[in-house]
């Protein structure tokens, strides 16, 4: 254990106000917060903004929601284990949380570290400021270059951007189907119409869709306690936040089937990192509608991470899904929110950081900075899983198909609320051109609180020997690891497991 990784004097403390706020937004009983204890580590996720506290709250809320549902479903005690329906104790360790929030940096595939960002995914100077681009996917890269009318040489892209205003670049690239956002201060974002639309919504939107009868959940035991055992989850998500949520549901026992369109491959290392516990199949939704309807007819949860409206056009909105599958829980995730002028725009964690003022808050000397992790993605992912678990608990008591809805931009607003510096001035994290970060680099190991052996594990898989970060979701009798490693993208049949 390093000095920066040593538990603080408040190790074992009760949860703070951020966990209470997250749990309240999930509709949880405030009395259950007493079941949570935290292990605070001063070196975890260093940032000016309260990243460590927010990450701890997201994971803590998820673990508490899992423990609550597990207690609801727990059957008779096994031999040698005490009976009792009480909610299991939850333990949130900052070190485990931090390691999981940079899980993509800890991943090794046969000893090879993945590349997190492509060369054209970075901050660029413009005539009046900065823009952040995202070009990890080939189709986004092609659209960016088309919009700028330049080659893919970084110096050519830099020259094309240097003479244009940031707002003009933002709109031109968006119109071409690419991804670029102008860097804004928190105040400038607060004055934006999209920020106003986001601010009017709760951190976690929740609601009933109909009056379907209460769900009857089969009992589960506590060896280990798997709150989502026997539940079937259709995973229609990509990139990080949605897959983190469904990866967590898989840890908790759910049968998770991820569906991707055949013509839109996922980045291999990204899929490996978030694919633990799941199966991955390819399905063209328009052409394979009969197959999808068969899957939906037996699904308990549908998680979507595509732009708002894109699935609605295929009849896959929350109301339409509940009409065809009464009793379903529909979890919806977006970058900018399902409302406001940017509702239909694509987005990623790095772009939301730039637009909302986070990059300015973490920068210095006129240069934008970055958070120590893709904290909006990971944090929102754990909150999304928590929202699903709480919806299942409420549904078992009250019935009704349910929807839950989260947005990276809303999580960003929560991170910025009442923010004050939480590290020493001069400890700057500027990043004009973030690139790959090795798992042993500062910030991915000691600085993230991720060096302890029990936070990392290894396993063999069809992809090779994997080193990976364990899940930070921990409660008494809960699972320690996933039941299966990830497999190659799209190689499983589009059907439920036995």
C-alpha positions as CSV (number, residue, x, y, z in Angstrom):
1,X,0.0,0.0,0.0
2,X,1.4,3.4,-1.0
3,X,1.2,6.6,1.1
4,X,-1.4,8.1,-1.2
5,X,-3.4,4.8,-1.1
6,X,-3.5,4.5,2.7
7,X,-7.0,4.8,4.2
8,X,-7.6,8.2,5.8
9,X,-8.6,8.7,9.4
10,X,-12.2,8.7,8.3
11,X,-11.9,5.1,7.0
12,X,-15.1,3.2,7.8
13,X,-17.1,6.5,7.9
14,X,-20.7,6.9,7.1
15,X,-21.7,8.1,3.6
16,X,-21.7,11.7,2.8
17,X,-24.2,14.1,1.2
18,X,-23.5,13.0,-2.4
19,X,-24.5,9.5,-1.7
20,X,-27.6,10.7,0.1
21,X,-28.5,12.9,-2.9
22,X,-28.0,10.0,-5.4
23,X,-30.0,7.6,-3.2
24,X,-32.8,10.2,-2.9
25,X,-32.9,10.6,-6.7
26,X,-33.3,6.9,-7.0
27,X,-36.3,6.9,-4.6
28,X,-34.5,5.0,-2.0
29,X,-35.4,4.7,1.7
30,X,-33.0,7.2,3.5
31,X,-33.0,4.8,6.5
32,X,-31.0,2.3,4.4
33,X,-28.0,4.7,4.1
34,X,-27.0,3.5,7.5
35,X,-26.1,0.1,5.9
36,X,-23.2,1.8,3.9
37,X,-19.7,2.4,5.2
38,X,-16.8,3.9,3.2
39,X,-13.1,3.5,3.1
40,X,-11.7,6.8,2.1
41,X,-8.3,7.1,0.4
42,X,-6.8,10.5,-0.2
43,X,-4.9,9.6,-3.3
44,X,-7.9,8.3,-5.3
45,X,-9.0,10.1,-8.4
46,X,-7.3,13.5,-7.7
47,X,-9.1,16.4,-9.2
48,X,-10.3,20.0,-8.4
49,X,-13.9,18.9,-8.7
50,X,-15.4,16.4,-6.2
51,X,-14.7,13.4,-8.5
52,X,-13.8,11.0,-5.7
53,X,-16.9,11.8,-3.7
54,X,-19.1,11.6,-6.7
55,X,-17.7,8.3,-7.9
56,X,-18.0,6.9,-4.4
57,X,-21.7,8.0,-4.3
58,X,-22.5,6.4,-7.6
59,X,-21.0,3.0,-6.7
60,X,-22.4,3.2,-3.2
61,X,-25.9,3.8,-4.5
62,X,-25.6,0.9,-6.9
63,X,-24.3,-1.5,-4.2
64,X,-27.1,-0.4,-1.8
65,X,-29.7,-0.9,-4.5
66,X,-28.3,-4.4,-5.2
67,X,-28.3,-5.2,-1.5
68,X,-31.9,-4.0,-1.1
69,X,-33.1,-6.1,-4.0
70,X,-31.1,-9.1,-2.7
71,X,-32.7,-8.8,0.7
72,X,-36.1,-8.7,-1.0
73,X,-35.3,-11.9,-2.8
74,X,-33.3,-13.8,-0.2
75,X,-34.6,-17.2,0.5
76,X,-34.1,-19.4,3.6
77,X,-30.6,-19.3,5.0
78,X,-28.2,-22.0,4.0
79,X,-26.5,-24.2,6.6
80,X,-24.0,-22.3,8.6
81,X,-25.4,-18.9,7.6
82,X,-27.7,-16.8,9.7
83,X,-31.3,-16.2,8.6
84,X,-32.8,-12.8,8.3
85,X,-34.3,-10.5,5.6
86,X,-32.2,-7.5,6.6
87,X,-30.4,-5.5,3.9
88,X,-26.8,-6.6,3.7
89,X,-24.1,-4.3,4.7
90,X,-22.4,-2.3,1.9
91,X,-18.8,-1.3,1.8
92,X,-17.4,1.3,-0.6
93,X,-13.6,1.4,-0.9
94,X,-12.3,4.4,-2.8
95,X,-9.4,2.3,-4.1
96,X,-11.7,-0.2,-5.7
97,X,-13.9,2.6,-7.0
98,X,-11.0,4.4,-8.6
99,X,-9.5,1.3,-10.1
100,X,-12.9,0.5,-11.7
101,X,-13.3,4.0,-13.0
102,X,-10.2,3.6,-15.0
103,X,-10.8,-0.1,-15.9
104,X,-9.9,0.5,-19.5
105,X,-6.4,1.5,-18.4
106,X,-5.9,-1.6,-16.3
107,X,-7.0,-3.9,-19.0
108,X,-4.3,-6.1,-20.5
109,X,-5.0,-8.6,-23.3
110,X,-2.1,-11.1,-23.4
111,X,0.0,-8.4,-21.9
112,X,-0.9,-5.7,-24.4
113,X,-2.4,-2.5,-23.1
114,X,-5.2,-1.0,-25.2
115,X,-5.2,2.4,-26.9
116,X,-7.9,4.6,-25.4
117,X,-8.0,7.6,-27.7
118,X,-7.3,7.9,-31.4
119,X,-4.9,10.6,-32.6
120,X,-7.7,12.9,-33.8
121,X,-9.6,12.6,-30.5
122,X,-8.3,15.6,-28.6
123,X,-8.4,19.3,-27.9
124,X,-7.4,21.7,-30.7
125,X,-6.8,25.4,-30.7
126,X,-9.2,27.5,-32.8
127,X,-9.2,31.1,-33.8
128,X,-11.0,32.1,-30.5
129,X,-10.5,29.2,-28.1
130,X,-10.6,25.4,-28.2
131,X,-12.7,22.5,-29.5
132,X,-12.7,18.9,-28.5
133,X,-13.1,16.3,-31.2
134,X,-14.0,12.6,-30.9
135,X,-12.8,10.4,-33.8
136,X,-12.2,7.0,-32.2
137,X,-14.7,5.3,-34.5
138,X,-13.8,5.2,-38.2
139,X,-17.1,6.7,-39.3
140,X,-16.8,9.6,-36.9
141,X,-13.2,10.2,-38.1
142,X,-14.3,10.2,-41.7
143,X,-17.1,12.7,-41.0
144,X,-14.8,15.0,-39.1
145,X,-12.3,15.1,-42.0
146,X,-15.1,15.7,-44.5
147,X,-16.4,18.6,-42.5
148,X,-13.0,20.2,-42.2
149,X,-12.0,19.4,-45.8
150,X,-8.6,18.1,-44.8
151,X,-6.4,15.0,-44.6
152,X,-6.0,12.9,-41.5
153,X,-2.6,14.3,-40.7
154,X,-2.8,15.9,-37.2
155,X,-0.9,19.0,-38.5
156,X,-3.4,19.4,-41.3
157,X,-6.3,19.2,-38.9
158,X,-4.7,21.7,-36.6
159,X,-4.2,24.1,-39.5
160,X,-7.8,23.7,-40.6
161,X,-9.1,24.4,-37.1
162,X,-6.7,27.3,-36.2
163,X,-8.4,29.8,-38.4
164,X,-12.0,29.0,-37.5
165,X,-14.2,30.1,-34.5
166,X,-14.9,27.3,-32.1
167,X,-18.7,27.7,-32.4
168,X,-18.5,27.5,-36.2
169,X,-16.5,24.3,-36.0
170,X,-19.0,22.8,-33.6
171,X,-21.9,23.4,-35.9
172,X,-20.1,22.5,-39.1
173,X,-18.8,19.1,-37.8
174,X,-22.2,18.3,-36.3
175,X,-24.0,19.0,-39.6
176,X,-21.7,16.5,-41.2
177,X,-22.5,13.8,-38.6
178,X,-19.2,14.2,-36.8
179,X,-18.3,15.1,-33.2
180,X,-16.8,18.3,-32.0
181,X,-17.8,20.7,-29.3
182,X,-16.5,24.1,-28.3
183,X,-14.8,24.5,-25.0
184,X,-17.1,26.4,-22.6
185,X,-16.7,27.8,-19.1
186,X,-19.3,26.6,-16.5
187,X,-21.0,30.0,-16.7
188,X,-21.2,29.9,-20.5
189,X,-22.7,26.4,-20.4
190,X,-25.2,27.5,-17.7
191,X,-26.4,30.1,-20.2
192,X,-26.9,27.5,-22.9
193,X,-30.4,26.3,-23.7
194,X,-29.4,22.7,-23.4
195,X,-28.0,23.3,-19.9
196,X,-31.3,24.9,-18.9
197,X,-33.2,21.9,-20.2
198,X,-30.9,19.5,-18.3
199,X,-31.1,21.5,-15.0
200,X,-34.9,21.2,-14.9
201,X,-34.6,17.4,-14.7
202,X,-33.6,15.2,-11.7
203,X,-30.4,13.4,-11.6
204,X,-32.3,10.1,-12.2
205,X,-35.7,10.3,-14.0
206,X,-38.1,7.6,-12.9
207,X,-41.6,6.7,-13.6
208,X,-44.4,4.1,-14.2
209,X,-45.6,3.4,-17.7
210,X,-48.7,1.4,-17.0
211,X,-50.5,-0.7,-14.3
212,X,-49.0,-4.1,-15.1
213,X,-49.3,-6.5,-12.1
214,X,-46.6,-6.7,-9.5
215,X,-43.6,-8.8,-10.5
216,X,-43.1,-12.1,-8.7
217,X,-39.4,-12.7,-8.3
218,X,-38.1,-16.1,-7.5
219,X,-36.2,-16.5,-4.2
220,X,-32.4,-16.5,-4.2
221,X,-30.0,-17.7,-1.6
222,X,-26.9,-15.9,-0.2
223,X,-24.1,-18.1,-1.4
224,X,-23.4,-15.8,-3.2
225,X,-26.3,-13.4,-3.1
226,X,-27.2,-12.5,-6.7
227,X,-30.0,-9.9,-6.7
228,X,-30.5,-10.0,-10.5
229,X,-30.4,-13.8,-10.8
230,X,-32.8,-15.2,-13.4
231,X,-33.5,-11.8,-14.9
232,X,-33.0,-11.2,-18.6
233,X,-31.5,-8.0,-19.8
234,X,-31.5,-6.8,-23.4
235,X,-28.5,-4.6,-23.8
236,X,-28.8,-2.1,-26.6
237,X,-25.9,0.1,-25.6
238,X,-22.4,1.0,-26.8
239,X,-19.2,2.7,-25.8
240,X,-18.8,3.0,-21.9
241,X,-21.7,4.2,-19.7
242,X,-24.4,1.8,-20.9
243,X,-22.1,-1.2,-21.1
244,X,-20.8,-0.4,-17.5
245,X,-24.4,-0.6,-16.3
246,X,-25.1,-3.9,-18.0
247,X,-21.7,-5.3,-17.0
248,X,-22.8,-4.6,-13.4
249,X,-26.2,-6.3,-13.8
250,X,-24.3,-9.3,-15.2
251,X,-22.1,-9.4,-12.1
252,X,-25.3,-9.5,-10.0
253,X,-26.6,-12.5,-11.8
254,X,-28.6,-11.2,-14.8
255,X,-28.5,-12.9,-18.2
256,X,-27.3,-10.0,-20.3
257,X,-27.5,-10.2,-24.1
258,X,-25.9,-7.3,-25.9
259,X,-27.2,-6.7,-29.4
260,X,-25.3,-4.7,-32.0
261,X,-26.1,-3.8,-35.6
262,X,-23.8,-5.8,-37.9
263,X,-22.6,-2.8,-39.8
264,X,-21.5,-0.8,-36.7
265,X,-18.6,-2.7,-35.1
266,X,-17.5,-1.8,-31.5
267,X,-13.9,-0.9,-30.7
268,X,-12.4,-4.3,-29.7
269,X,-10.6,-3.3,-26.5
270,X,-13.6,-1.2,-25.3
271,X,-15.9,-4.2,-25.9
272,X,-13.5,-6.5,-23.9
273,X,-13.3,-4.1,-21.0
274,X,-17.1,-3.8,-20.6
275,X,-18.1,-7.3,-21.8
276,X,-17.5,-9.3,-18.6
277,X,-20.5,-11.5,-17.7
278,X,-22.4,-10.9,-21.0
279,X,-23.0,-12.5,-24.3
280,X,-22.7,-10.5,-27.5
281,X,-24.8,-11.0,-30.7
282,X,-25.4,-9.2,-33.9
283,X,-28.9,-8.3,-35.0
284,X,-30.2,-5.9,-37.6
285,X,-33.3,-4.6,-35.9
286,X,-35.4,-3.7,-39.0
287,X,-34.5,-6.9,-40.8
288,X,-34.5,-9.1,-37.7
289,X,-37.6,-7.7,-36.1
290,X,-39.2,-11.2,-35.5
291,X,-36.1,-12.3,-33.6
292,X,-36.1,-9.1,-31.5
293,X,-39.7,-9.5,-30.6
294,X,-39.1,-13.0,-29.4
295,X,-36.3,-11.7,-27.2
296,X,-38.4,-8.9,-25.9
297,X,-41.2,-11.2,-25.0
298,X,-39.0,-12.9,-22.5
299,X,-37.0,-9.8,-21.3
300,X,-37.3,-8.3,-17.9
301,X,-35.1,-5.2,-18.6
302,X,-34.2,-3.3,-21.8
303,X,-31.3,-0.9,-21.6
304,X,-30.8,1.6,-24.5
305,X,-27.9,3.9,-25.1
306,X,-28.6,5.3,-28.5
307,X,-29.6,8.9,-29.2
308,X,-33.1,9.8,-28.0
309,X,-35.5,9.3,-30.8
310,X,-33.3,7.0,-32.9
311,X,-34.9,3.9,-31.3
312,X,-38.4,5.5,-31.1
313,X,-38.5,5.5,-34.9
314,X,-38.2,1.7,-34.8
315,X,-41.0,1.4,-32.2
316,X,-38.5,0.8,-29.4
317,X,-39.3,3.8,-27.1
318,X,-40.2,3.1,-23.5
319,X,-44.0,3.3,-24.0
320,X,-44.0,1.1,-27.1
321,X,-41.8,-1.5,-25.4
322,X,-44.1,-1.6,-22.3
323,X,-47.1,-2.0,-24.6
324,X,-45.7,-5.1,-26.1
325,X,-44.0,-6.4,-22.9
326,X,-46.0,-5.4,-19.9
327,X,-43.9,-5.4,-16.8
328,X,-40.7,-4.5,-18.5
329,X,-38.1,-2.0,-17.0
330,X,-36.8,0.3,-19.7
331,X,-33.5,2.1,-18.9
332,X,-32.6,4.9,-21.2
333,X,-29.2,6.6,-21.4
334,X,-28.0,9.6,-23.5
335,X,-25.2,12.1,-23.6
336,X,-27.1,15.4,-23.6
337,X,-30.5,14.4,-22.4
338,X,-33.8,13.4,-24.0
339,X,-34.9,17.1,-24.1
340,X,-33.7,20.5,-25.2
341,X,-32.0,21.6,-28.5
342,X,-29.2,19.1,-28.3
343,X,-31.4,16.1,-27.5
344,X,-30.7,14.5,-30.8
345,X,-26.9,15.0,-30.8
346,X,-24.3,12.3,-30.4
347,X,-22.0,12.7,-27.5
348,X,-19.3,11.1,-25.4
349,X,-17.8,11.7,-21.9
350,X,-14.9,13.8,-23.2
351,X,-17.2,16.0,-25.2
352,X,-19.6,16.6,-22.3
353,X,-16.6,17.5,-20.1
354,X,-15.6,20.1,-22.7
355,X,-19.0,21.6,-23.3
356,X,-20.2,21.8,-19.6
357,X,-17.1,23.6,-18.2
358,X,-15.5,20.7,-16.5
359,X,-12.5,20.9,-18.8
360,X,-12.0,24.5,-17.9
361,X,-12.4,23.8,-14.2
362,X,-9.7,21.1,-14.5
363,X,-7.4,23.1,-16.7
364,X,-4.9,26.0,-16.1
365,X,-3.0,28.7,-17.8
366,X,-5.5,29.0,-20.6
367,X,-5.3,25.3,-21.4
368,X,-8.2,22.8,-20.9
369,X,-7.8,19.9,-18.6
370,X,-9.4,16.5,-18.1
371,X,-10.9,14.5,-15.2
372,X,-8.7,11.7,-13.9
373,X,-11.1,9.2,-15.3
374,X,-14.0,9.1,-17.7
375,X,-16.0,9.7,-14.6
376,X,-19.2,10.8,-16.3
377,X,-19.4,7.6,-18.2
378,X,-18.5,5.3,-15.3
379,X,-20.5,7.2,-12.7
380,X,-23.6,7.4,-14.9
381,X,-23.2,3.7,-15.7
382,X,-23.4,2.7,-12.0
383,X,-26.3,5.1,-11.4
384,X,-28.1,3.5,-14.4
385,X,-27.6,0.0,-12.9
386,X,-28.8,1.3,-9.6
387,X,-31.9,2.8,-11.1
388,X,-32.8,-0.6,-12.8
389,X,-32.3,-2.4,-9.5
390,X,-34.5,0.0,-7.6
391,X,-37.1,-0.1,-10.3
392,X,-37.2,-3.9,-10.0
393,X,-37.6,-3.6,-6.2
394,X,-40.4,-1.1,-6.5
395,X,-42.1,-3.2,-9.2
396,X,-42.1,-6.3,-7.0
397,X,-44.1,-4.3,-4.4
398,X,-46.3,-2.0,-6.6
399,X,-46.3,-3.4,-10.1
400,X,-46.2,-1.3,-13.3
401,X,-43.9,-1.2,-16.2
402,X,-41.1,1.2,-15.4
403,X,-38.7,3.6,-17.1
404,X,-35.5,5.2,-15.8
405,X,-33.6,7.8,-17.7
406,X,-30.1,9.3,-17.2
407,X,-27.8,11.7,-19.2
408,X,-24.1,12.3,-19.0
409,X,-24.8,16.1,-19.1
410,X,-27.0,15.8,-16.0
411,X,-24.3,13.9,-14.2
412,X,-21.9,16.6,-15.2
413,X,-24.2,19.3,-13.7
414,X,-24.3,17.3,-10.5
415,X,-20.5,17.1,-10.4
416,X,-20.3,20.9,-10.8
417,X,-22.9,21.7,-8.2
418,X,-21.3,23.6,-5.4
419,X,-17.9,22.6,-6.6
420,X,-14.8,23.8,-4.7
421,X,-11.2,22.9,-5.2
422,X,-10.3,19.6,-3.5
423,X,-6.6,19.6,-4.3
424,X,-3.7,21.9,-4.0
425,X,-3.3,24.8,-6.5
426,X,-0.6,24.1,-9.0
427,X,-1.4,20.4,-9.1
428,X,-2.6,20.8,-12.7
429,X,-4.0,18.2,-15.1
430,X,-3.8,19.9,-18.5
431,X,-4.2,17.8,-21.6
432,X,-4.2,19.3,-25.0
433,X,-3.8,16.0,-26.6
434,X,-4.7,13.0,-24.3
435,X,-3.4,9.7,-25.6
436,X,-3.0,6.2,-24.4
437,X,-2.3,5.8,-20.7
438,X,-0.6,2.6,-19.6
439,X,-1.9,0.7,-16.6
440,X,1.2,1.5,-14.6
441,X,1.3,5.2,-15.4
442,X,0.8,7.8,-12.7
443,X,-3.0,8.4,-12.4
444,X,-3.8,4.9,-13.5
445,X,-2.2,3.2,-10.5
446,X,-1.2,5.1,-7.4
447,X,-3.1,8.3,-8.2
448,X,-6.2,6.3,-8.9
449,X,-5.9,4.2,-5.9
450,X,-5.8,1.1,-8.0
451,X,-2.5,-0.6,-7.0
452,X,-3.8,-3.2,-4.5
453,X,-3.8,-6.8,-5.8
454,X,-7.4,-7.4,-4.7
455,X,-8.6,-4.7,-7.1
456,X,-7.2,-6.5,-10.2
457,X,-7.7,-10.1,-11.4
458,X,-6.7,-12.3,-14.3
459,X,-8.5,-14.9,-16.3
460,X,-8.2,-16.8,-19.6
461,X,-10.7,-16.1,-22.3
462,X,-11.4,-16.7,-26.0
463,X,-9.7,-13.3,-26.5
464,X,-6.5,-14.3,-24.6
465,X,-5.2,-13.9,-21.1
466,X,-7.0,-10.9,-19.5
467,X,-6.0,-8.6,-16.7
468,X,-8.9,-6.5,-15.5
469,X,-10.3,-4.4,-12.7
470,X,-12.7,-6.1,-10.4
471,X,-16.1,-4.5,-9.8
472,X,-16.3,-2.1,-6.9
473,X,-19.9,-3.1,-6.1
474,X,-19.5,-4.8,-2.7
475,X,-22.0,-6.0,-0.1
476,X,-22.1,-8.9,2.4
477,X,-22.5,-12.3,0.6
478,X,-22.4,-10.5,-2.7
479,X,-20.5,-11.8,-5.8
480,X,-16.7,-11.1,-6.0
481,X,-16.4,-11.6,-9.8
482,X,-18.2,-12.2,-13.0
483,X,-19.3,-15.7,-13.9
484,X,-17.8,-15.5,-17.4
485,X,-15.1,-13.5,-19.2
486,X,-15.9,-11.4,-22.3
487,X,-15.9,-13.1,-25.7
488,X,-15.4,-11.7,-29.2
489,X,-17.8,-9.1,-30.4
490,X,-21.0,-10.4,-32.0
491,X,-20.2,-14.1,-31.9
492,X,-23.0,-15.4,-29.7
493,X,-26.4,-16.4,-31.0
494,X,-29.2,-13.9,-30.6
495,X,-31.1,-15.9,-28.1
496,X,-31.4,-16.2,-24.3
497,X,-29.3,-18.6,-22.3
498,X,-30.6,-21.8,-20.8
